[in-house]
Every structure is written in structure tokens, then in C-alpha cells.
């Protein structure tokens, strides 16, 4: 009951600010993206697939209309008699191949990004006003070593703001592909400033990259760090079980709220216990099922992964914006298949830690982050005051 009341109080606060993403009645657009990777998926659909499909459809329609007008029995009483045209056959074979390549290359990249859980890491050094050389340990496995400029970020944090430095303009790197990369700044880092070195093969566009840059693949890339936590998802007929193995392995079930427990807008979407994750951190998700095949689908993060009995599947996401994001089981699993909504609440790190301590308290564990006296509601109140 305490967990249910906590979830409902959080729902009321977030619903009041419309800080949630869920489907709209008669809507045809995708749900708002909650991560940079989801933005890339949306661009692939809206900026690549849709224009290509539209042009092909209009071209085929124009051909059909032309054939109907030009070659009907009245306009062309004696039909043409020929068996083939070599040039046309080359064109209608070659052009589709080119179109498929245009579609395939970015789709392969997206599939790879979604399939491979990031393993990036960061090293933080302190500037002293004199040092210009900093070392990044490139101790990944051979196939994942940092080998080129977009695999390494150098960020200067002076305590007020963070500035991403540019390769060659602001710094140079020696030892690409070797065990130690030496990053040499053109100017010494100010005393007290932090020099953040982030390296890894998993990269993505920065959030909110302009559409014009996406078309020419000129978006600034950022390294995705390795997961800070794992979320275990277990599908049941007909609810979800979630576990947090990194924080005491507590778990809970998530059930759809009845119609009288929520608003008409959120009925069939809202649950009694939401998944809670921290904003800006990489989350590893593992899925399985207790009985039949389910599918954990969260459109705002471009996630749809099967939960199969006796098997563990894995994916990841990194939420960029706080709020509540809704999904559904996307594999027909029985008569109550439509009663398995998914609700993920993205909060700040302090709020997440307060929530973790609250969940640990429910099962009799000591607090992991605080003194045990700060509840989730108190953390929400403090965050609102700030």
C-alpha cells in the first residue's frame, strides 16, 4: 500500500505538469523522443524512409496514369508487340539496388547501436594551470578500442559550465588504437578546472541536433558511457515484475490501474508501480518471461524487445529528459494482453537515490545513499523548491 500511494502521489505531481509521453487519440506521429538514439530512429523514419516511399509511390502512380491514358484500347487500338527493353531492365534493377543501399547503411548503424550495450568510460583529471598532457587508458578489448576522433570526447568543466573541446583546434591526440592515448591541450587547463576524457566505440548524435545537420550527417557525436545500473524485466500473464540487482536486488510487480484509480486520459497506460530511472545515465535492460512470450516496448526510447521464457534478452537506453514515458506489451500473450502497460519515470539522480532508499526500506534493508529519513515525497518537494 505504501508503494502504491507513493506511485499515485508521483503521478498526480507529474500529470499536473503534463510531463509524460503517451499516444494521442487519432494521432499519426511518433511519441516524443526521450533519448538521442530515439531521435535518430525518428529521423531515419521521417527524414529517409518517408521521403523515399513518397517519391516511389508518386512515381508509380504517375506511370500507372500514363499507361492508362497512353495505352488504353481507344488511344492505342493496335497493341505494341515487343519482348523486352535492355535499358529499362537495367534501370529498374539498378535503381532499386541503389535505393536499398541508401536505406540499408543508416539502418545497419542504428541496429548496431541498439544491439550493442555501450561500454564507454570517462577519466576526470584536475587542471593546475600548467599541465597540458592527460592520459586516457584505452584498455578496451581489441575490437572496441578507441581508434579515431569521434570515439573520444574532451570536456573542460570550470565549475560553471562544460565546454566540449574540438580535436586539432583545441587538442591533439597521440596513440590512436594503443593502450594509452595522450591528449595534449593547446592551452593548459585552468587551475581547479576538471578535464573530462570520455572514450568508447558507442556514439550517438547530441540531443536536439538540427534536422539540417542530420541530412548531411554533420551532427556532433557524443560517447555513450557504460551502464550505471541494470533493470531486470520479467513478463507475466498479465503484469510486469521489475528488479534492481545493483541496489539490493529488490523487486516489485507493476499492474495497470483500474479506471477509477486514474484519469480517462491515462487509463490503460498508468500503473500502480512505475519503473524509476535516473536521467542522463545508461540503463541496461534484461528481459525474460515466466509463462509465454511478451515484449517490453517503450516507443519514446526506441525500445521493443521480446521477453521469452527460459531466455534472457538485453538492450539499453539513456533517458535525456525527465518525465513519465509509457509503453505496452507488444506481443499478443493472452486475453489480458492489452492490460500490460509500461510506465517509466525518469527523475534526477538525487530523486532516484531517495526512491531507491525508500524501496530498500520497504524490504527491511539499510539505506544505500541517505540516512533513511528522506522519503521520495520529501525529495520531490525539495526538488520543486530548488
C-alpha positions in Angstrom: 0.0 0.0 0.0 2.8 2.4 0.8 4.4 1.7 -2.6 1.0 2.3 -4.3 0.5 5.6 -2.5 4.0 6.7 -3.4 3.4 5.9 -7.1 0.0 7.7 -7.1 1.4 10.8 -5.5 4.2 10.9 -8.1 1.6 10.5 -10.8 -0.5 13.5 -9.6 2.5 15.8 -9.5 3.7 14.8 -13.0 0.3 14.8 -14.5 -0.2 18.3 -13.3 2.8 19.5 -15.4 1.9 17.2 -18.4 5.4 15.7 -18.0 4.5 12.5 -19.7 4.6 11.0 -23.2 1.7 8.8 -24.3 -0.2 8.1 -27.5 -2.9 10.6 -28.6 -6.3 9.6 -29.9 -6.2 9.6 -33.7 -2.6 10.7 -33.7 -0.3 9.6 -36.5 3.1 10.9 -35.3 5.6 9.1 -33.2 5.7 9.7 -29.5 8.1 12.4 -28.4 11.7 11.1 -28.2 13.1 10.7 -24.7 16.7 9.9 -25.8 19.2 10.9 -28.5 19.0 7.4 -30.0 15.2 7.6 -30.4 15.7 11.0 -32.2 18.0 9.1 -34.7 15.3 6.5 -35.2 12.7 9.2 -35.8 14.9 10.9 -38.3 15.6 7.6 -40.1 11.8 7.1 -40.5 10.7 10.8 -41.1 13.8 12.0 -43.0 14.9 8.9 -45.0 12.1 6.3 -45.3 9.1 8.6 -45.7 10.6 10.8 -48.5 11.8 7.7 -50.4 8.5 5.9 -50.1 6.6 9.1 -51.1 8.7 9.6 -54.2 8.4 6.0 -55.2 4.6 5.9 -54.7 4.1 9.1 -56.7 6.4 7.9 -59.4 4.5 4.5 -59.7 1.1 6.4 -59.6 2.3 8.7 -62.4 3.4 5.6 -64.5 0.1 3.9 -64.0 -1.9 7.1 -65.0 0.4 7.5 -68.1 -0.1 3.9 -69.2 -3.9 4.1 -68.6 -4.1 7.3 -70.8 -1.4 6.4 -73.4 -2.0 2.7 -73.9 -5.8 2.2 -73.5 -7.7 0.5 -76.3 -9.1 3.7 -77.6 -5.9 5.6 -77.9 -3.8 2.6 -79.0 -6.1 0.2 -80.8 -3.2 -2.0 -82.0 -1.1 -3.1 -79.0 2.7 -2.8 -79.1 4.5 -6.1 -79.6 7.9 -6.4 -78.1 9.5 -8.8 -75.6 12.0 -6.7 -73.6 14.0 -3.5 -73.4 17.5 -3.9 -72.1 18.0 -0.3 -70.9 14.7 -0.3 -69.0 15.6 -3.6 -67.3 19.0 -2.3 -66.3 17.3 0.8 -64.8 14.6 -1.0 -62.9 17.2 -3.4 -61.5 19.9 -0.8 -60.7 17.8 2.0 -59.2 16.2 -0.3 -56.6 19.6 -1.6 -55.6 20.8 2.0 -55.1 17.7 2.9 -53.1 18.1 -0.2 -50.9 21.7 0.7 -50.2 20.6 4.2 -49.2 18.2 2.7 -46.7 20.4 -0.1 -45.5 23.5 1.8 -44.5 21.9 4.0 -41.8 19.6 1.2 -40.7 22.6 -1.1 -40.1 24.2 1.6 -38.0 21.0 2.1 -35.9 20.6 -1.7 -35.4 24.2 -1.9 -34.2 23.7 1.0 -31.8 20.6 -0.6 -30.3 22.0 -4.1 -30.1 25.4 -3.4 -28.5 25.3 -2.2 -24.9 27.7 0.8 -24.6 31.0 0.3 -22.8 32.3 3.8 -22.8 34.1 5.2 -19.8 35.4 8.5 -18.6 38.5 9.8 -16.8 38.5 13.0 -14.8 41.7 15.0 -14.2 42.2 18.3 -12.4 43.8 21.2 -14.1 46.6 23.1 -12.4 47.2 25.9 -14.9 50.4 24.3 -16.3 49.7 20.7 -17.4 48.6 20.1 -21.0 49.1 16.3 -21.3 46.5 13.9 -20.0 46.3 10.1 -20.4 43.2 8.1 -21.3 43.6 4.3 -20.6 42.5 2.7 -23.8 42.1 -0.7 -22.1 39.1 -2.0 -24.0 39.1 -5.3 -25.8 40.8 -5.2 -29.2 37.6 -4.8 -31.2 36.3 -2.0 -29.1 39.5 0.2 -28.7 39.3 3.9 -29.3 40.8 4.5 -32.7 39.5 7.7 -34.2 38.4 11.2 -33.2 34.7 10.6 -32.8 35.5 7.8 -30.3 37.0 10.4 -27.8 35.5 13.4 -26.2 37.5 16.0 -24.2 35.3 18.2 -22.0 36.5 21.2 -19.9 34.4 21.9 -16.7 35.3 25.1 -14.9 32.6 24.6 -12.3 30.1 26.9 -14.0 29.7 25.3 -17.4 31.1 22.4 -19.5 32.8 23.1 -22.9 33.4 20.3 -25.4 36.8 20.9 -27.0 37.4 20.2 -30.7 40.0 17.8 -31.9 43.0 19.6 -33.6 41.6 23.0 -32.8 41.8 22.7 -29.0 43.8 19.5 -28.5 45.7 16.7 -30.3 45.8 13.0 -29.6 48.8 10.6 -29.9 48.5 6.8 -29.9 45.2 6.1 -31.6 44.5 2.4 -31.1 47.2 2.0 -28.5 46.8 1.1 -24.8 47.3 4.7 -23.7 46.1 7.8 -25.5 47.9 11.0 -24.8 45.6 14.0 -25.1 47.6 17.3 -25.4 45.7 20.5 -24.9 46.8 23.5 -26.9 46.5 25.6 -23.7 46.9 24.4 -20.1 43.7 23.6 -18.3 42.9 26.4 -15.7 43.7 25.6 -12.1 40.8 23.9 -10.4 39.0 23.1 -13.7 38.2 19.4 -14.5 39.4 17.8 -17.7 36.9 15.0 -18.6 38.1 12.4 -21.1 35.3 10.2 -22.4 36.2 7.3 -24.7 34.3 4.4 -26.3 33.1 3.0 -29.6 29.4 3.6 -28.9 28.5 7.1 -30.1 25.3 8.9 -30.9 24.2 12.3 -32.1 23.9 15.0 -29.4 20.3 15.6 -28.3 18.3 18.0 -30.4 20.7 18.1 -33.3 19.1 20.3 -36.1 17.4 18.3 -38.9 19.5 20.1 -41.5 22.7 18.6 -40.0 21.2 15.2 -39.8 20.6 15.1 -43.5 24.3 15.6 -44.2 25.4 13.6 -41.1 27.1 16.6 -39.6 25.7 16.3 -36.1 28.1 16.5 -33.2 28.7 13.0 -31.8 29.0 12.1 -28.1 30.3 9.0 -26.5 27.8 6.8 -24.6 29.1 5.7 -21.2 28.7 2.1 -19.9 25.5 1.4 -17.9 25.3 2.6 -14.3 22.6 0.1 -13.5 20.7 -2.9 -14.7 16.9 -3.2 -14.8 15.6 -6.8 -14.9 12.2 -7.2 -16.5 10.1 -10.3 -16.2 6.8 -10.7 -18.0 3.8 -12.5 -16.5 0.3 -13.1 -17.6 -0.6 -10.2 -17.1 1.7 -7.8 -15.4 5.4 -7.0 -15.2 8.0 -7.7 -12.5 11.0 -5.4 -12.1 14.2 -6.0 -10.2 17.1 -3.7 -9.4 20.1 -6.0 -8.8 22.6 -3.2 -8.3 20.7 -1.7 -5.3 19.9 -4.7 -3.2 18.0 -6.7 -5.7 14.6 -5.5 -4.5 11.8 -6.2 -6.9 8.1 -5.3 -7.3 5.2 -6.0 -9.6 3.6 -3.4 -11.9 -0.1 -3.7 -12.6 -2.4 -1.5 -14.7 -4.5 0.9 -12.6 -8.3 0.4 -12.8 -10.4 3.1 -14.4 -11.5 4.6 -11.1 -7.8 4.9 -9.9 -6.6 7.2 -12.7 -7.8 9.8 -15.3 -9.6 8.9 -18.5 -6.5 10.1 -20.4 -4.2 7.8 -18.6 -6.5 4.8 -18.3 -4.8 1.7 -19.8 -1.4 3.4 -19.5 -0.9 4.2 -15.8 0.3 1.6 -13.4 0.5 1.2 -9.6 4.3 0.9 -9.5 6.4 2.7 -12.1 9.9 1.9 -13.2 12.1 4.7 -11.9 15.5 5.5 -13.5 18.0 8.5 -13.3 18.2 11.0 -16.2 21.3 11.1 -18.3 22.6 7.7 -17.3 22.8 4.5 -19.4 20.4 1.8 -18.3 20.9 -1.9 -19.2 17.6 -3.8 -19.6 17.4 -7.6 -19.4 14.2 -9.3 -20.3 12.7 -12.7 -19.7 9.2 -14.2 -19.1 7.6 -16.5 -16.6 5.0 -18.2 -18.9 4.6 -17.1 -22.5 6.3 -14.6 -24.8 5.8 -11.0 -24.0 7.5 -7.9 -25.5 8.7 -4.9 -23.5 8.1 -1.9 -25.8 8.8 1.8 -24.9 8.5 3.9 -28.1 9.9 7.1 -26.6 13.2 5.3 -26.2 13.0 3.3 -29.4 12.8 0.0 -27.5 10.9 -3.1 -28.4 12.5 -6.4 -27.1 11.0 -9.8 -26.6 10.7 -11.4 -23.2 11.0 -15.1 -23.8 10.6 -17.9 -21.2 13.9 -19.6 -20.5 15.9 -16.9 -22.3 17.5 -13.6 -21.4 17.5 -10.7 -24.0 19.3 -7.5 -23.5 19.0 -3.9 -24.6 19.7 -0.4 -23.2 18.6 3.2 -23.2 19.8 6.6 -21.9 17.0 9.0 -21.0 17.7 12.6 -21.7 14.6 14.3 -20.3 12.8 13.9 -17.0 9.2 12.8 -17.1 7.0 9.7 -17.4 7.1 7.6 -20.6 4.5 5.0 -21.4 4.6 1.8 -23.4 2.8 -1.5 -23.8 3.4 -5.3 -24.1 3.7 -5.7 -27.8 3.4 -9.4 -28.2 0.0 -11.0 -28.0 0.2 -13.0 -24.8 -3.4 -13.9 -23.9 -6.8 -12.4 -23.1 -5.4 -9.6 -21.0 -2.6 -8.7 -23.3 -3.9 -5.1 -23.5 -3.8 -4.8 -19.7 0.1 -4.8 -19.5 1.1 -1.2 -19.8 4.6 0.0 -19.1 5.4 3.3 -17.2 9.0 4.6 -16.8 9.6 7.6 -14.7 12.8 9.5 -15.4 14.0 11.6 -12.4 17.1 13.4 -11.3 19.9 11.4 -9.6 19.0 12.7 -6.0 15.4 11.8 -6.5 16.4 8.4 -7.8 18.6 7.7 -4.8 15.8 8.8 -2.4 13.5 6.4 -4.2 16.0 3.5 -4.0 16.4 4.1 -0.3 12.6 4.0 0.1 12.3 0.7 -1.8 15.1 -0.8 0.3 13.3 0.3 3.5 10.2 -1.5 2.3 12.0 -4.8 2.4 14.0 -4.1 5.6 17.3 -3.1 4.1 19.5 -0.2 5.3 19.6 3.0 3.1 22.3 2.9 0.4 22.5 6.7 -0.2 20.9 8.6 2.6 20.2 8.4 6.3 16.8 6.8 5.8 14.9 9.9 6.8 14.3 11.3 3.4 11.2 9.9 1.6 10.5 10.2 -2.1 7.8 12.8 -1.5 10.3 14.9 0.5 12.8 14.7 -2.3 10.2 15.8 -4.8 9.3 18.8 -2.5 13.0 19.8 -2.2 13.5 19.5 -5.9 10.4 21.7 -6.6 11.7 24.3 -4.1 15.1 24.5 -5.9 
